[in-house]
Amino acid sequence: MATGTDEPTLTVDELAARAGVTVRTVRFYSTRGLLPPPVIGPRRVGHYGADHLSRLALIEELQHQGMTLAAIERYLEQLPPDLSAHDLAIHRALVASWAPDTAEDMSWAELEKRAGRVLAEPDVERLAAMGVLVRPQEEGGAYRVDLGLLRLGVELLDVPIAHETILAARTVLLEHTRSAAQELTRLFRDEVWSPYREREGDPEHVAAMKSLSAHMQPIVVQALVTAFQRSLKEELRSAFTAQ
């Protein structure tokens, strides 16, 4: 089983179970060069690590978005070669946000298997506070789990942050992201959609607007994530260097 480190400790069966795919799928991706080779241990047994798991989850999400294997290969080739498992998980969460619904219903046993660890009641409380899952409404029911956030949420379980702090941070993020979404929607409506309504009879313009609408969300999401990462890095640097 995997430990808390990034050492390659997963067998191919454990990797497949954690990712929710078959062993055959793992080996197929490996033959296509989408997954790096495992570390060969004693008795010639291949061992996989957190980076394999995160990359596999990213591949599955890209396929879920309708990308072909050739397109996925091109996407992965454009990523920096030294991305950590955490960085890959962020990429996966970003890609998953393009989909209208990335949640899945699962039992407690399935939740633990996908999390790759035994979950205590406080762990579930923290995951719920982070918006990773929604508890079942009745005893023995299914948990509604956001697959795009699950791995990041599990990583944060070991970070020494109080439950109240997580709730406060989530409130801040929700308030500001909702405000940004409202302003961007207003801008799109007033500056793009309104002029389009005046040219509804132009077939080329209609086609261009449909294409723009289809591509707008992932572009805006990537722009917001990039801007937020840079701003957060600057604020943290300023806050801690001022101490």
ZITAZI-V667578 format. One record per pair of residues at least 24 apart in sequence whose ideal C-beta (glycine too) atoms are under 6 Angstrom apart, sorted by the first residue. I is the first residue (numbers start at 1). J is the second residue. Records with the same first field share a line. If there is no record, write none. Layout:
I->J, J
//
This chain:
2->116
6->49, 50
8->39, 47, 48, 49
9->47
10->48
15->48
17->113
18->53, 116
19->56, 57
29->59
34->59
50->85
51->85
54->85, 88, 89
55->88
57->92
58->88, 91, 92
61->92, 95, 96
89->151, 152
93->148, 152
94->225
96->148
97->221
98->218
102->147, 148
103->144, 146
104->145, 147
105->142, 144
106->143, 145
111->143
115->154
123->157
127->153
129->166, 167
130->166
//
